[in-house]
Amino acid sequence: MKAKILKSVYIGMTLNIIFFIIIGIMKFIINREFLINLGLENLGIMKIMLNLVSYINIAELGIYSAAAYALYDPIVKKDSIRLNIAVNTITFAYKIIVIAIFLLSLIVALFMPFILKDITITSEIYLYWGLFVASNLLTYLYAYKITLISANGEYNFVIIISNISLLIVSILQLIAIIKFRSFALFIASNFISVIISQIYYTKFIKSRFHIEKTDKKDMQIFKNLKYLIWHKLSYIILVNTDIILISMFVSIKLAGIYGSFIMITGTILSVVLMIRSILTPKVGRFIALNNKSEIYALFSKINYLFIAIACAIFVPLYFIIDDFVKIWLGDEIYLSNLTILLIMANFFISIFRISIDIFKEANGFFSDIKLPISEALINLVISLMLVFKYGLVGILIGTLVANFAIVLVAKPILAYRVCFEKNIYTVAKDYTISWMNCFIILGISSFIISKLNYEISNYLEFFKVGILYFLVTTTVCFTVLLPNKNFRALLLYIIRSFHSQEHKF
């Protein structure tokens, strides 16, 4: 098979970088202006409600992955009958989801007084929540269209439309905060994004596909969805539970501070996840046409892509994130060094895990529901055990333990067996080498950067020092990883693909 996988990644990443810079700056300006004009308490409420919206999206969990997997084969083989059945099944599923999310949002509203600790619950709070939920529900008008476009290998179009609409919304949100000082208008601005996206996705779908209505349903989608709910739920618990537990057991203001730090790591992670979004449908198409040996060979290369990214980002960000927050929001917004280290450790694992997640999803391996259940239980139990004594640090330790036990140990063992037909010894060998490389890179980079010890007091110094630290870590990363044959093969493919549109992995 002649693949063009990385070529699309280059285009997608170029678009992502452009939009990341523009929208990323807008997000940080919005966060600062929100704090200045609406206060730390409202900032905490906003962060918590965003996380609560993620929770009620449990009704949607897995639809995208289950649907995308069902679409890869009929799209590749140009089977219009199966494609119509799959699309109509997905559309039907999203209608059920809208009802389920609405009902869940009503239940969450009942518990709002317990979630927002030390906050007087007024009618305005429920208005904010209603607007968040309504804008979220409307996104399902075009959700299946994003899945179809992505499965067809055209995710770059999704990047363009979604980011343009986000940019417009960001401008409107700034106006709502600065000119009107209105929390409600801030949330209502999200409706503009829905309208823009709906118009352009609909036109694009009509130009590519001829979808006809049918009463037939693809029951495999529902079967996979049953499994995927548990997988996605565990991820939401890992990502979103922390800030809610902080609000319930520590304070709403600390939730706002923590949310500001997480906004930084989340912004960077969103860019990395764009690579996943571009790669997953392409890997799915690759898996549909290749054997296990070739699939494992591709995984070994892509795995080192995310190892390199995780290492290159982790060290410089750890050393400069606190300085950036102080410049951005002021000296009163800070966390301890241990807390920042734990945040960064969980952030590192969030990137490190992406390669396994891509191949599990693209391979249609969704039935390992015991792992996400265990992951969720470990996270919640340990966090609740430690929060009363250690506060925020205890919550983050719970997340880290769950990440290590399930994401870095149990999940790879099972995925290797099912997706690549490899035994536990291959897993142990691969991960031992990977982690040895990571520890060497992180250790050497941290030692060098700690000796540099630059002072950062403004944005110009931040960017200069940040670039320097990144170059140091990237240099160390390439030096350490270059002897690895999979990393060399990855680099070789990247170099060749700049000169040729067709090249084998």
Secondary structure, 3 states (H helix, E strand, C coil): CCECHHHHHHHHHHHHHHHHHHHHHHHHHHHHHHHHHHHHHHHHHHHHHHHHHHHHHHHCCCHHHHHHHHHHHHHHCCCHHHHHHHHHHHHHHHHHHHHHHHHHHHHHHHCHHHHCCCCCCCHHHHHHHHHHHHHHHHHHHCHHHHHHHHHCCCHHHHHHHHHHHHHHHHHHHHHHHHCCCCHHHHHHCHHHHHHHHHHHHHHHHHHHCCCCCCCCCCHHHHHHHHHHHHHHHHHHHHHHHHHHHHHHHCCHHHHHHHHHHHHHHHHHHHHHHHHHHHHHHHHHHHHHHCCHHHHHHHHHHHHHHHHHHHHHHHHHHHHHHHHHHHHHHCCCCCCCHHHHHHHHHHHHHHHHCHHHHHHHHHHCCCCCCHHHHHHHHHHHHHHHHHHHHHCHHHHHHHHHHHHHHHHHHHHHHHHHHHHHCCCHHHHHHHHHHHHHHHHHHHHHHHHHHHHHCCCCCCHHHHHHHHHHHHHHHHHHHHHHHCCCHHHHHHHHHHHHHHHCCCECC
